[in-house]
Amino acid sequence: MGWNYRGYGETPGTCTPYNIKSDGESVLYFLLNELQVKGKVGLYGRSLGGIVSTHLSNKYSDKISLIIADRTFGSLKDISLRKFEG
């Protein structure tokens, strides 16, 4: 299952670290409780999705069996300091 972050595609809202983590939790909840997916799930996070996938695998380790973090970064603060000065 895939989704657009807030503010991407035709999805309204603002993409913030808090929002993407919260949205990821909502998608996981939907998979497990509405679609009733059984067993553990695998996560693939690309770019900003790496933040979501690592957050979910840390917070819900009992529900996650695999994580792929593709072309991502570990900290928005660290990347912003490298990309922008001041």
Biopython code that builds the backbone (N, CA, C, O; Angstrom):
import numpy as np
from Bio.PDB.StructureBuilder import StructureBuilder

atoms = [
    (1, "MET", "N", (0.846, -1.160, 0.000)),
    (1, "MET", "CA", (0.000, 0.000, 0.000)),
    (1, "MET", "C", (0.897, 1.231, 0.000)),
    (1, "MET", "O", (1.910, 1.258, 0.700)),
    (2, "GLY", "N", (0.549, 2.215, -0.753)),
    (2, "GLY", "CA", (1.292, 3.466, -0.777)),
    (2, "GLY", "C", (0.345, 4.638, -0.607)),
    (2, "GLY", "O", (-0.857, 4.501, -0.834)),
    (3, "TRP", "N", (0.863, 5.773, -0.215)),
    (3, "TRP", "CA", (0.046, 6.972, -0.067)),
    (3, "TRP", "C", (0.909, 8.183, -0.304)),
    (3, "TRP", "O", (2.136, 8.111, -0.229)),
    (4, "ASN", "N", (0.261, 9.308, -0.595)),
    (4, "ASN", "CA", (0.953, 10.582, -0.740)),
    (4, "ASN", "C", (1.036, 11.270, 0.611)),
    (4, "ASN", "O", (0.100, 11.217, 1.409)),
    (5, "TYR", "N", (2.161, 11.912, 0.854)),
    (5, "TYR", "CA", (2.269, 12.750, 2.045)),
    (5, "TYR", "C", (1.328, 13.927, 1.900)),
    (5, "TYR", "O", (0.921, 14.283, 0.794)),
    (6, "ARG", "N", (0.985, 14.528, 3.033)),
    (6, "ARG", "CA", (0.181, 15.752, 2.998)),
    (6, "ARG", "C", (0.911, 16.791, 2.157)),
    (6, "ARG", "O", (2.113, 17.006, 2.308)),
    (7, "GLY", "N", (0.162, 17.423, 1.275)),
    (7, "GLY", "CA", (0.746, 18.453, 0.413)),
    (7, "GLY", "C", (1.365, 17.920, -0.869)),
    (7, "GLY", "O", (1.843, 18.713, -1.681)),
    (8, "TYR", "N", (1.375, 16.603, -1.085)),
    (8, "TYR", "CA", (1.920, 16.002, -2.302)),
    (8, "TYR", "C", (0.772, 15.412, -3.112)),
    (8, "TYR", "O", (-0.248, 15.007, -2.554)),
    (9, "GLY", "N", (0.946, 15.365, -4.438)),
    (9, "GLY", "CA", (-0.126, 14.862, -5.284)),
    (9, "GLY", "C", (-1.362, 15.718, -5.068)),
    (9, "GLY", "O", (-1.285, 16.946, -5.100)),
    (10, "GLU", "N", (-2.485, 15.083, -4.853)),
    (10, "GLU", "CA", (-3.722, 15.822, -4.595)),
    (10, "GLU", "C", (-4.102, 15.772, -3.122)),
    (10, "GLU", "O", (-5.239, 16.081, -2.763)),
    (11, "THR", "N", (-3.163, 15.385, -2.268)),
    (11, "THR", "CA", (-3.435, 15.296, -0.841)),
    (11, "THR", "C", (-3.256, 16.664, -0.198)),
    (11, "THR", "O", (-2.187, 17.265, -0.309)),
    (12, "PRO", "N", (-4.301, 17.166, 0.481)),
    (12, "PRO", "CA", (-4.180, 18.481, 1.125)),
    (12, "PRO", "C", (-3.359, 18.408, 2.407)),
    (12, "PRO", "O", (-3.119, 17.324, 2.940)),
    (13, "GLY", "N", (-2.936, 19.558, 2.892)),
    (13, "GLY", "CA", (-2.222, 19.627, 4.160)),
    (13, "GLY", "C", (-0.768, 19.996, 3.985)),
    (13, "GLY", "O", (-0.322, 20.329, 2.888)),
    (14, "THR", "N", (-0.032, 19.933, 5.087)),
    (14, "THR", "CA", (1.381, 20.302, 5.115)),
    (14, "THR", "C", (2.212, 19.112, 5.556)),
    (14, "THR", "O", (1.885, 18.436, 6.532)),
    (15, "CYS", "N", (3.273, 18.868, 4.839)),
    (15, "CYS", "CA", (4.187, 17.766, 5.155)),
    (15, "CYS", "C", (5.176, 18.235, 6.224)),
    (15, "CYS", "O", (6.040, 19.070, 5.956)),
    (16, "THR", "N", (5.043, 17.696, 7.430)),
    (16, "THR", "CA", (5.978, 17.973, 8.520)),
    (16, "THR", "C", (6.434, 16.644, 9.088)),
    (16, "THR", "O", (5.757, 15.637, 8.880)),
    (17, "PRO", "N", (7.549, 16.599, 9.794)),
    (17, "PRO", "CA", (7.977, 15.332, 10.404)),
    (17, "PRO", "C", (6.897, 14.718, 11.301)),
    (17, "PRO", "O", (6.678, 13.507, 11.271)),
    (18, "TYR", "N", (6.225, 15.553, 12.094)),
    (18, "TYR", "CA", (5.168, 15.018, 12.962)),
    (18, "TYR", "C", (4.024, 14.440, 12.131)),
    (18, "TYR", "O", (3.536, 13.348, 12.422)),
    (19, "ASN", "N", (3.592, 15.175, 11.088)),
    (19, "ASN", "CA", (2.476, 14.713, 10.268)),
    (19, "ASN", "C", (2.785, 13.411, 9.542)),
    (19, "ASN", "O", (1.931, 12.527, 9.480)),
    (20, "ILE", "N", (3.993, 13.275, 8.991)),
    (20, "ILE", "CA", (4.273, 12.044, 8.255)),
    (20, "ILE", "C", (4.382, 10.852, 9.196)),
    (20, "ILE", "O", (4.010, 9.741, 8.821)),
    (21, "LYS", "N", (4.882, 11.059, 10.406)),
    (21, "LYS", "CA", (4.910, 9.958, 11.383)),
    (21, "LYS", "C", (3.496, 9.582, 11.796)),
    (21, "LYS", "O", (3.162, 8.400, 11.876)),
    (22, "SER", "N", (2.668, 10.579, 12.056)),
    (22, "SER", "CA", (1.276, 10.341, 12.438)),
    (22, "SER", "C", (0.504, 9.652, 11.308)),
    (22, "SER", "O", (-0.273, 8.729, 11.555)),
    (23, "ASP", "N", (0.718, 10.101, 10.078)),
    (23, "ASP", "CA", (0.046, 9.483, 8.934)),
    (23, "ASP", "C", (0.495, 8.035, 8.745)),
    (23, "ASP", "O", (-0.315, 7.168, 8.416)),
    (24, "GLY", "N", (1.776, 7.776, 8.952)),
    (24, "GLY", "CA", (2.284, 6.408, 8.860)),
    (24, "GLY", "C", (1.622, 5.499, 9.883)),
    (24, "GLY", "O", (1.283, 4.354, 9.581)),
    (25, "GLU", "N", (1.440, 6.012, 11.088)),
    (25, "GLU", "CA", (0.756, 5.239, 12.128)),
    (25, "GLU", "C", (-0.693, 4.964, 11.730)),
    (25, "GLU", "O", (-1.216, 3.879, 11.984)),
    (26, "SER", "N", (-1.337, 5.950, 11.106)),
    (26, "SER", "CA", (-2.720, 5.771, 10.652)),
    (26, "SER", "C", (-2.813, 4.708, 9.560)),
    (26, "SER", "O", (-3.743, 3.902, 9.558)),
    (27, "VAL", "N", (-1.858, 4.703, 8.636)),
    (27, "VAL", "CA", (-1.854, 3.701, 7.570)),
    (27, "VAL", "C", (-1.632, 2.305, 8.161)),
    (27, "VAL", "O", (-2.302, 1.351, 7.767)),
    (28, "LEU", "N", (-0.691, 2.185, 9.107)),
    (28, "LEU", "CA", (-0.454, 0.893, 9.750)),
    (28, "LEU", "C", (-1.705, 0.432, 10.491)),
    (28, "LEU", "O", (-2.071, -0.741, 10.411)),
    (29, "TYR", "N", (-2.358, 1.330, 11.204)),
    (29, "TYR", "CA", (-3.605, 1.000, 11.898)),
    (29, "TYR", "C", (-4.657, 0.508, 10.904)),
    (29, "TYR", "O", (-5.338, -0.486, 11.159)),
    (30, "PHE", "N", (-4.789, 1.200, 9.773)),
    (30, "PHE", "CA", (-5.751, 0.810, 8.747)),
    (30, "PHE", "C", (-5.455, -0.597, 8.224)),
    (30, "PHE", "O", (-6.357, -1.425, 8.097)),
    (31, "LEU", "N", (-4.184, -0.853, 7.923)),
    (31, "LEU", "CA", (-3.805, -2.187, 7.427)),
    (31, "LEU", "C", (-4.166, -3.291, 8.415)),
    (31, "LEU", "O", (-4.730, -4.318, 8.038)),
    (32, "LEU", "N", (-3.837, -3.067, 9.673)),
    (32, "LEU", "CA", (-4.010, -4.114, 10.675)),
    (32, "LEU", "C", (-5.439, -4.244, 11.180)),
    (32, "LEU", "O", (-5.897, -5.353, 11.458)),
    (33, "ASN", "N", (-6.150, -3.126, 11.303)),
    (33, "ASN", "CA", (-7.468, -3.162, 11.921)),
    (33, "ASN", "C", (-8.629, -3.095, 10.939)),
    (33, "ASN", "O", (-9.663, -3.720, 11.172)),
    (34, "GLU", "N", (-8.485, -2.363, 9.861)),
    (34, "GLU", "CA", (-9.577, -2.275, 8.882)),
    (34, "GLU", "C", (-9.459, -3.371, 7.822)),
    (34, "GLU", "O", (-10.434, -4.060, 7.523)),
    (35, "LEU", "N", (-8.261, -3.529, 7.258)),
    (35, "LEU", "CA", (-8.051, -4.578, 6.262)),
    (35, "LEU", "C", (-7.759, -5.928, 6.903)),
    (35, "LEU", "O", (-7.802, -6.962, 6.238)),
    (36, "GLN", "N", (-7.464, -5.912, 8.192)),
    (36, "GLN", "CA", (-7.184, -7.110, 8.989)),
    (36, "GLN", "C", (-6.056, -7.963, 8.404)),
    (36, "GLN", "O", (-6.165, -9.186, 8.315)),
    (37, "VAL", "N", (-4.968, -7.290, 8.006)),
    (37, "VAL", "CA", (-3.764, -7.982, 7.544)),
    (37, "VAL", "C", (-3.226, -8.793, 8.715)),
    (37, "VAL", "O", (-3.063, -8.270, 9.817)),
    (38, "LYS", "N", (-2.955, -10.052, 8.479)),
    (38, "LYS", "CA", (-2.470, -10.947, 9.536)),
    (38, "LYS", "C", (-0.950, -11.058, 9.483)),
    (38, "LYS", "O", (-0.358, -10.957, 8.409)),
    (39, "GLY", "N", (-0.334, -11.257, 10.600)),
    (39, "GLY", "CA", (1.112, -11.408, 10.674)),
    (39, "GLY", "C", (1.817, -10.069, 10.642)),
    (39, "GLY", "O", (1.195, -9.008, 10.689)),
    (40, "LYS", "N", (3.121, -10.148, 10.561)),
    (40, "LYS", "CA", (3.936, -8.930, 10.514)),
    (40, "LYS", "C", (3.970, -8.379, 9.095)),
    (40, "LYS", "O", (3.743, -9.108, 8.129)),
    (41, "VAL", "N", (4.256, -7.089, 8.980)),
    (41, "VAL", "CA", (4.317, -6.429, 7.673)),
    (41, "VAL", "C", (5.735, -5.947, 7.398)),
    (41, "VAL", "O", (6.534, -5.781, 8.319)),
    (42, "GLY", "N", (6.038, -5.726, 6.132)),
    (42, "GLY", "CA", (7.301, -5.146, 5.715)),
    (42, "GLY", "C", (7.081, -3.704, 5.311)),
    (42, "GLY", "O", (6.014, -3.351, 4.808)),
    (43, "LEU", "N", (8.079, -2.876, 5.526)),
    (43, "LEU", "CA", (7.992, -1.454, 5.209)),
    (43, "LEU", "C", (9.065, -1.068, 4.209)),
    (43, "LEU", "O", (10.203, -1.530, 4.293)),
    (44, "TYR", "N", (8.697, -0.226, 3.269)),
    (44, "TYR", "CA", (9.642, 0.353, 2.324)),
    (44, "TYR", "C", (9.490, 1.865, 2.419)),
    (44, "TYR", "O", (8.407, 2.397, 2.175)),
    (45, "GLY", "N", (10.552, 2.549, 2.766)),
    (45, "GLY", "CA", (10.528, 4.003, 2.856)),
    (45, "GLY", "C", (11.588, 4.602, 1.977)),
    (45, "GLY", "O", (12.770, 4.295, 2.129)),
    (46, "ARG", "N", (11.186, 5.452, 1.060)),
    (46, "ARG", "CA", (12.119, 6.113, 0.155)),
    (46, "ARG", "C", (12.156, 7.600, 0.474)),
    (46, "ARG", "O", (11.110, 8.226, 0.645)),
    (47, "SER", "N", (13.335, 8.158, 0.554)),
    (47, "SER", "CA", (13.543, 9.570, 0.872)),
    (47, "SER", "C", (12.895, 9.885, 2.216)),
    (47, "SER", "O", (13.286, 9.294, 3.223)),
    (48, "LEU", "N", (11.916, 10.794, 2.272)),
    (48, "LEU", "CA", (11.240, 11.096, 3.538)),
    (48, "LEU", "C", (10.570, 9.868, 4.135)),
    (48, "LEU", "O", (10.381, 9.791, 5.349)),
    (49, "GLY", "N", (10.213, 8.913, 3.295)),
    (49, "GLY", "CA", (9.583, 7.684, 3.780)),
    (49, "GLY", "C", (10.477, 6.888, 4.711)),
    (49, "GLY", "O", (9.987, 6.073, 5.492)),
    (50, "GLY", "N", (11.778, 7.111, 4.640)),
    (50, "GLY", "CA", (12.696, 6.460, 5.567)),
    (50, "GLY", "C", (12.438, 6.875, 7.000)),
    (50, "GLY", "O", (12.586, 6.073, 7.921)),
    (51, "ILE", "N", (12.048, 8.140, 7.193)),
    (51, "ILE", "CA", (11.706, 8.623, 8.532)),
    (51, "ILE", "C", (10.488, 7.859, 9.048)),
    (51, "ILE", "O", (10.465, 7.409, 10.194)),
    (52, "VAL", "N", (9.486, 7.720, 8.196)),
    (52, "VAL", "CA", (8.257, 7.026, 8.581)),
    (52, "VAL", "C", (8.529, 5.564, 8.878)),
    (52, "VAL", "O", (8.100, 5.047, 9.910)),
    (53, "SER", "N", (9.237, 4.893, 7.982)),
    (53, "SER", "CA", (9.468, 3.454, 8.165)),
    (53, "SER", "C", (10.326, 3.161, 9.393)),
    (53, "SER", "O", (10.062, 2.190, 10.103)),
    (54, "THR", "N", (11.337, 3.967, 9.658)),
    (54, "THR", "CA", (12.147, 3.719, 10.852)),
    (54, "THR", "C", (11.372, 4.050, 12.121)),
    (54, "THR", "O", (11.528, 3.372, 13.136)),
    (55, "HIS", "N", (10.541, 5.083, 12.073)),
    (55, "HIS", "CA", (9.692, 5.415, 13.222)),
    (55, "HIS", "C", (8.741, 4.255, 13.528)),
    (55, "HIS", "O", (8.634, 3.820, 14.674)),
    (56, "LEU", "N", (8.052, 3.759, 12.494)),
    (56, "LEU", "CA", (7.100, 2.670, 12.707)),
    (56, "LEU", "C", (7.783, 1.400, 13.187)),
    (56, "LEU", "O", (7.268, 0.717, 14.072)),
    (57, "SER", "N", (8.934, 1.076, 12.615)),
    (57, "SER", "CA", (9.622, -0.155, 13.029)),
    (57, "SER", "C", (10.137, -0.048, 14.462)),
    (57, "SER", "O", (10.234, -1.059, 15.157)),
    (58, "ASN", "N", (10.463, 1.142, 14.904)),
    (58, "ASN", "CA", (10.905, 1.344, 16.283)),
    (58, "ASN", "C", (9.726, 1.278, 17.257)),
    (58, "ASN", "O", (9.801, 0.615, 18.292)),
    (59, "LYS", "N", (8.650, 1.966, 16.916)),
    (59, "LYS", "CA", (7.498, 2.051, 17.819)),
    (59, "LYS", "C", (6.643, 0.784, 17.822)),
    (59, "LYS", "O", (6.057, 0.433, 18.847)),
    (60, "TYR", "N", (6.570, 0.102, 16.688)),
    (60, "TYR", "CA", (5.711, -1.078, 16.549)),
    (60, "TYR", "C", (6.522, -2.295, 16.111)),
    (60, "TYR", "O", (6.146, -2.984, 15.163)),
    (61, "SER", "N", (7.615, -2.557, 16.787)),
    (61, "SER", "CA", (8.508, -3.647, 16.384)),
    (61, "SER", "C", (7.815, -5.011, 16.396)),
    (61, "SER", "O", (8.234, -5.920, 15.679)),
    (62, "ASP", "N", (6.772, -5.164, 17.194)),
    (62, "ASP", "CA", (6.041, -6.431, 17.234)),
    (62, "ASP", "C", (5.177, -6.644, 15.988)),
    (62, "ASP", "O", (4.695, -7.752, 15.756)),
    (63, "LYS", "N", (4.975, -5.589, 15.181)),
    (63, "LYS", "CA", (4.143, -5.670, 13.971)),
    (63, "LYS", "C", (4.956, -5.652, 12.682)),
    (63, "LYS", "O", (4.424, -5.935, 11.609)),
    (64, "ILE", "N", (6.253, -5.318, 12.781)),
    (64, "ILE", "CA", (7.103, -5.111, 11.605)),
    (64, "ILE", "C", (8.158, -6.213, 11.509)),
    (64, "ILE", "O", (8.848, -6.511, 12.484)),
    (65, "SER", "N", (8.276, -6.822, 10.309)),
    (65, "SER", "CA", (9.289, -7.868, 10.139)),
    (65, "SER", "C", (10.452, -7.431, 9.258)),
    (65, "SER", "O", (11.522, -8.036, 9.315)),
    (66, "LEU", "N", (10.266, -6.395, 8.445)),
    (66, "LEU", "CA", (11.282, -5.986, 7.480)),
    (66, "LEU", "C", (11.171, -4.491, 7.251)),
    (66, "LEU", "O", (10.075, -3.933, 7.207)),
    (67, "ILE", "N", (12.318, -3.855, 7.107)),
    (67, "ILE", "CA", (12.335, -2.432, 6.762)),
    (67, "ILE", "C", (13.390, -2.214, 5.686)),
    (67, "ILE", "O", (14.522, -2.685, 5.795)),
    (68, "ILE", "N", (12.994, -1.490, 4.649)),
    (68, "ILE", "CA", (13.929, -1.065, 3.607)),
    (68, "ILE", "C", (13.881, 0.456, 3.584)),
    (68, "ILE", "O", (12.844, 1.045, 3.278)),
    (69, "ALA", "N", (14.992, 1.084, 3.906)),
    (69, "ALA", "CA", (15.100, 2.546, 3.883)),
    (69, "ALA", "C", (15.963, 2.913, 2.680)),
    (69, "ALA", "O", (17.186, 2.772, 2.715)),
    (70, "ASP", "N", (15.322, 3.381, 1.626)),
    (70, "ASP", "CA", (15.964, 3.625, 0.340)),
    (70, "ASP", "C", (16.212, 5.116, 0.129)),
    (70, "ASP", "O", (15.277, 5.916, 0.139)),
    (71, "ARG", "N", (17.458, 5.475, -0.059)),
    (71, "ARG", "CA", (17.849, 6.862, -0.333)),
    (71, "ARG", "C", (17.225, 7.831, 0.657)),
    (71, "ARG", "O", (16.548, 8.788, 0.279)),
    (72, "THR", "N", (17.465, 7.563, 1.919)),
    (72, "THR", "CA", (16.864, 8.357, 2.974)),
    (72, "THR", "C", (17.948, 9.018, 3.811)),
    (72, "THR", "O", (19.129, 8.950, 3.469)),
    (73, "PHE", "N", (17.559, 9.644, 4.885)),
    (73, "PHE", "CA", (18.495, 10.275, 5.801)),
    (73, "PHE", "C", (17.980, 10.086, 7.209)),
    (73, "PHE", "O", (16.794, 9.828, 7.413)),
    (74, "GLY", "N", (18.862, 10.213, 8.180)),
    (74, "GLY", "CA", (18.509, 9.904, 9.548)),
    (74, "GLY", "C", (17.904, 11.038, 10.336)),
    (74, "GLY", "O", (17.199, 10.798, 11.316)),
    (75, "SER", "N", (18.160, 12.262, 9.936)),
    (75, "SER", "CA", (17.699, 13.384, 10.747)),
    (75, "SER", "C", (17.438, 14.592, 9.859)),
    (75, "SER", "O", (18.310, 15.010, 9.097)),
    (76, "LEU", "N", (16.235, 15.150, 9.959)),
    (76, "LEU", "CA", (15.938, 16.365, 9.196)),
    (76, "LEU", "C", (16.832, 17.518, 9.628)),
    (76, "LEU", "O", (17.233, 18.340, 8.805)),
    (77, "LYS", "N", (17.146, 17.578, 10.922)),
    (77, "LYS", "CA", (18.012, 18.646, 11.416)),
    (77, "LYS", "C", (19.405, 18.528, 10.800)),
    (77, "LYS", "O", (19.962, 19.523, 10.335)),
    (78, "ASP", "N", (19.972, 17.318, 10.793)),
    (78, "ASP", "CA", (21.311, 17.126, 10.227)),
    (78, "ASP", "C", (21.365, 17.467, 8.741)),
    (78, "ASP", "O", (22.300, 18.124, 8.284)),
    (79, "ILE", "N", (20.356, 17.019, 7.988)),
    (79, "ILE", "CA", (20.369, 17.294, 6.552)),
    (79, "ILE", "C", (20.186, 18.781, 6.283)),
    (79, "ILE", "O", (20.783, 19.315, 5.348)),
    (80, "SER", "N", (19.369, 19.458, 7.085)),
    (80, "SER", "CA", (19.161, 20.894, 6.862)),
    (80, "SER", "C", (20.437, 21.670, 7.161)),
    (80, "SER", "O", (20.726, 22.655, 6.481)),
    (81, "LEU", "N", (21.205, 21.251, 8.162)),
    (81, "LEU", "CA", (22.463, 21.940, 8.461)),
    (81, "LEU", "C", (23.477, 21.770, 7.341)),
    (81, "LEU", "O", (24.283, 22.668, 7.096)),
    (82, "ARG", "N", (23.446, 20.615, 6.647)),
    (82, "ARG", "CA", (24.371, 20.396, 5.537)),
    (82, "ARG", "C", (23.928, 21.135, 4.283)),
    (82, "ARG", "O", (24.766, 21.563, 3.489)),
    (83, "LYS", "N", (22.623, 21.291, 4.097)),
    (83, "LYS", "CA", (22.113, 21.909, 2.890)),
    (83, "LYS", "C", (21.994, 23.430, 2.979)),
    (83, "LYS", "O", (22.127, 24.134, 1.978)),
    (84, "PHE", "N", (21.742, 23.922, 4.185)),
    (84, "PHE", "CA", (21.534, 25.357, 4.371)),
    (84, "PHE", "C", (22.461, 25.860, 5.454)),
    (84, "PHE", "O", (22.700, 25.176, 6.449)),
    (85, "GLU", "N", (22.978, 27.045, 5.259)),
    (85, "GLU", "CA", (23.849, 27.626, 6.265)),
    (85, "GLU", "C", (23.074, 28.628, 7.095)),
    (85, "GLU", "O", (22.180, 29.308, 6.591)),
    (86, "GLY", "N", (23.424, 28.717, 8.390)),
    (86, "GLY", "CA", (22.785, 29.690, 9.248)),
    (86, "GLY", "C", (21.578, 29.132, 9.977)),
    (86, "GLY", "O", (20.934, 29.848, 10.744)),
]
sb = StructureBuilder()
sb.init_structure("model")
sb.init_model(0)
sb.init_chain("A")
sb.init_seg("    ")
for serial, (resi, resn, name, xyz) in enumerate(atoms, 1):
    if name == "N":
        sb.init_residue(resn, " ", resi, " ")
    sb.init_atom(name, np.array(xyz, "f"), 0.0, 1.0, " ", f" {name:<3s}", serial, name[0])
structure = sb.get_structure()
